[in-house]
Amino acid sequence: MASRPISLALQGGGAHGAFTWGVLDALLADESLEIEAISGTSAGAMNAVALVEGFANGGRQGARAQLRRFWERIANRSAFSILQRDLLGRLMGQWDIEQSPGFLWWEWFSLVTSPYQSNPLDLNPLRDVLEDEIRFEHVRQCSAIKLFIAATNVETGRVTVFDQKKLEAKHVLASACLPRVFQAVEIGGVPYWDGGYVGNPALFPLFHAGKGQDILLIQITRMIRRETPKTARAIENRLNEITFNASLMGELRAIEFVQRLLDQQAVSPEKYRRLRMHRVDADKALADLNASSKMNIERDFIEELFARGRKTGEAWLRKNGAKIGHEATLDLTALVNQPPAEA
């Protein structure tokens, strides 16, 4: 079977990035797919560098193995974390930690103090994992897959996209820097925060990154909720979901607009490229989890997320895999053009 080129856009979402790992494992197991480029933010950036580093050394099987090693290292950190389920949560088989003493203390503490006060030495366990597990010289040298990492420029509020030519651990840490948890990551004297605020993930680097026209978005931040949040925590969580999807929706609207102009022959196809958008989302697979579970890195939970992602990825490929290279499976018109609310 001829290879089918595709680019990947990987969203951030804390521990829920292990769901993306499962989807990636399913994609890598399909030898007909040729991953040309990846744009990742936060946890999506971590998945991206692990995949590229593994691919550079061992092809798709190397990528699968490196992704597993990376997430196992993340899970090993859970033994030292206060953000774990309480005894009742474990007995009830729940993965959320919002009622655990550690999470309640951390939630309060992060509201009244900044990481510059609470963590003056700027300790970051993710730094150790990245520096130990990812050989960035191999990531930089990999020519088979182009890599783009998004972060938020704190001074300008704009997205900065780092490509792999000079990529180091600090660029990935910048992409995953939640300002309530970590000090801003300075690169070249410029402070950066989590890329999710302005590019979750950034799609525009993928528009001309490869010879294919297919972009697969792996989205783990909930876009649609039918219920109205009424508690302070639920309101804050929903605000975060809207914020972390806002830039993505803007880019999807722009893509839909250009595709419509191409259909109407209002713009030149030589100047504007037709894209085929696809999406794997976690809305159903992670519907039983709340936002606090994004902080839960217990090994059993990471494996549970991987299993859900793998199952979702396999199901998506069975339904849509044959359409890659031929037609889009994400209806952008329906997604971005919501009907007006009734008066």
Solvent accessible surface area in square Angstrom, and as a share of the most:
residue,aa,sasa,rsa
1,M,200,0.89
2,A,85,0.66
3,S,65,0.42
4,R,38,0.14
5,P,28,0.18
6,I,2,0.01
7,S,7,0.04
8,L,1,0.00
9,A,0,0.00
10,L,0,0.00
11,Q,0,0.00
12,G,6,0.05
13,G,11,0.10
14,G,40,0.39
15,A,4,0.03
16,H,9,0.04
17,G,0,0.00
18,A,0,0.00
19,F,0,0.00
20,T,0,0.00
21,W,2,0.01
22,G,0,0.00
23,V,0,0.00
24,L,0,0.00
25,D,10,0.05
26,A,3,0.02
27,L,3,0.02
28,L,2,0.01
29,A,38,0.30
30,D,37,0.19
31,E,131,0.59
32,S,12,0.08
33,L,2,0.01
34,E,59,0.26
35,I,17,0.09
36,E,17,0.08
37,A,0,0.00
38,I,0,0.00
39,S,1,0.01
40,G,0,0.00
41,T,0,0.00
42,S,14,0.09
43,A,7,0.05
44,G,0,0.00
45,A,0,0.00
46,M,11,0.05
47,N,0,0.00
48,A,0,0.00
49,V,0,0.00
50,A,0,0.00
51,L,0,0.00
52,V,0,0.00
53,E,1,0.00
54,G,3,0.03
55,F,55,0.23
56,A,46,0.36
57,N,79,0.41
58,G,41,0.39
59,G,28,0.27
60,R,51,0.19
61,Q,102,0.45
62,G,17,0.16
63,A,0,0.00
64,R,59,0.21
65,A,43,0.34
66,Q,3,0.01
67,L,0,0.00
68,R,83,0.30
69,R,112,0.41
70,F,0,0.00
71,W,7,0.03
72,E,55,0.25
73,R,61,0.22
74,I,10,0.05
75,A,3,0.03
76,N,72,0.37
77,R,70,0.25
78,S,15,0.09
79,A,81,0.62
80,F,166,0.69
81,S,31,0.20
82,I,97,0.49
83,L,20,0.10
84,Q,47,0.21
85,R,26,0.10
86,D,44,0.23
87,L,128,0.64
88,L,118,0.59
89,G,5,0.05
90,R,102,0.37
91,L,134,0.67
92,M,125,0.56
93,G,50,0.48
94,Q,93,0.41
95,W,45,0.16
96,D,36,0.19
97,I,2,0.01
98,E,40,0.18
99,Q,115,0.51
100,S,3,0.02
101,P,99,0.62
102,G,15,0.15
103,F,13,0.05
104,L,72,0.36
105,W,128,0.45
106,W,49,0.17
107,E,40,0.18
108,W,144,0.51
109,F,60,0.25
110,S,12,0.08
111,L,123,0.61
112,V,91,0.52
113,T,26,0.15
114,S,43,0.28
115,P,6,0.03
116,Y,125,0.48
117,Q,130,0.58
118,S,54,0.35
119,N,27,0.14
120,P,94,0.59
121,L,141,0.70
122,D,41,0.21
123,L,116,0.58
124,N,13,0.07
125,P,58,0.36
126,L,39,0.19
127,R,71,0.26
128,D,64,0.33
129,V,0,0.00
130,L,1,0.00
131,E,103,0.46
132,D,95,0.49
133,E,32,0.14
134,I,5,0.03
135,R,111,0.41
136,F,17,0.07
137,E,73,0.33
138,H,45,0.20
139,V,0,0.00
140,R,86,0.32
141,Q,134,0.60
142,C,12,0.07
143,S,111,0.72
144,A,60,0.46
145,I,1,0.00
146,K,98,0.41
147,L,1,0.01
148,F,31,0.13
149,I,0,0.00
150,A,1,0.01
151,A,0,0.00
152,T,8,0.05
153,N,22,0.11
154,V,49,0.28
155,E,122,0.55
156,T,85,0.49
157,G,42,0.40
158,R,178,0.65
159,V,48,0.28
160,T,34,0.20
161,V,44,0.25
162,F,29,0.12
163,D,58,0.30
164,Q,17,0.07
165,K,157,0.67
166,K,160,0.68
167,L,0,0.00
168,E,78,0.35
169,A,11,0.08
170,K,79,0.33
171,H,14,0.06
172,V,0,0.00
173,L,6,0.03
174,A,0,0.00
175,S,0,0.00
176,A,8,0.07
177,C,1,0.01
178,L,64,0.32
179,P,31,0.20
180,R,96,0.35
181,V,38,0.22
182,F,29,0.12
183,Q,27,0.12
184,A,16,0.13
185,V,23,0.13
186,E,116,0.52
187,I,23,0.12
188,G,80,0.77
189,G,58,0.56
190,V,39,0.23
191,P,24,0.15
192,Y,16,0.06
193,W,87,0.30
194,D,4,0.02
195,G,0,0.00
196,G,1,0.01
197,Y,71,0.27
198,V,39,0.23
199,G,0,0.00
200,N,2,0.01
201,P,0,0.00
202,A,1,0.01
203,L,0,0.00
204,F,95,0.40
205,P,20,0.13
206,L,5,0.02
207,F,52,0.22
208,H,134,0.60
209,A,7,0.05
210,G,22,0.21
211,K,144,0.61
212,G,16,0.16
213,Q,54,0.24
214,D,4,0.02
215,I,2,0.01
216,L,0,0.00
217,L,0,0.00
218,I,0,0.00
219,Q,4,0.02
220,I,10,0.05
221,T,5,0.03
222,R,59,0.21
223,M,24,0.11
224,I,71,0.36
225,R,77,0.28
226,R,217,0.79
227,E,104,0.46
228,T,98,0.57
229,P,40,0.25
230,K,170,0.72
231,T,87,0.51
232,A,88,0.68
233,R,61,0.22
234,A,37,0.29
235,I,77,0.39
236,E,78,0.35
237,N,35,0.18
238,R,41,0.15
239,L,98,0.49
240,N,59,0.30
241,E,17,0.07
242,I,92,0.47
243,T,56,0.33
244,F,34,0.14
245,N,6,0.03
246,A,58,0.45
247,S,26,0.17
248,L,0,0.00
249,M,26,0.11
250,G,36,0.34
251,E,31,0.14
252,L,0,0.00
253,R,121,0.44
254,A,57,0.44
255,I,5,0.02
256,E,9,0.04
257,F,102,0.43
258,V,32,0.19
259,Q,23,0.10
260,R,99,0.36
261,L,37,0.19
262,L,16,0.08
263,D,97,0.50
264,Q,113,0.50
265,Q,162,0.72
266,A,64,0.49
267,V,35,0.20
268,S,52,0.33
269,P,105,0.66
270,E,168,0.75
271,K,147,0.62
272,Y,83,0.32
273,R,56,0.20
274,R,96,0.35
275,L,16,0.08
276,R,42,0.15
277,M,2,0.01
278,H,0,0.00
279,R,55,0.20
280,V,3,0.02
281,D,47,0.25
282,A,4,0.03
283,D,40,0.21
284,K,188,0.80
285,A,27,0.21
286,L,13,0.06
287,A,56,0.43
288,D,92,0.47
289,L,16,0.08
290,N,41,0.21
291,A,34,0.26
292,S,5,0.03
293,S,0,0.00
294,K,51,0.22
295,M,51,0.23
296,N,0,0.00
297,I,37,0.19
298,E,13,0.06
299,R,100,0.36
300,D,94,0.49
301,F,0,0.00
302,I,4,0.02
303,E,58,0.26
304,E,55,0.25
305,L,0,0.00
306,F,31,0.13
307,A,54,0.42
308,R,45,0.16
309,G,0,0.00
310,R,56,0.20
311,K,149,0.63
312,T,33,0.19
313,G,1,0.01
314,E,60,0.27
315,A,45,0.35
316,W,26,0.09
317,L,26,0.13
318,R,184,0.67
319,K,160,0.68
320,N,13,0.07
321,G,4,0.04
322,A,88,0.68
323,K,76,0.32
324,I,0,0.00
325,G,31,0.30
326,H,140,0.63
327,E,90,0.40
328,A,45,0.35
329,T,43,0.25
330,L,21,0.10
331,D,88,0.45
332,L,18,0.09
333,T,74,0.43
334,A,64,0.49
335,L,20,0.10
336,V,12,0.07
337,N,77,0.39
338,Q,111,0.49
339,P,109,0.68
340,P,125,0.78
341,A,101,0.78
342,E,166,0.74
343,A,154,1.20
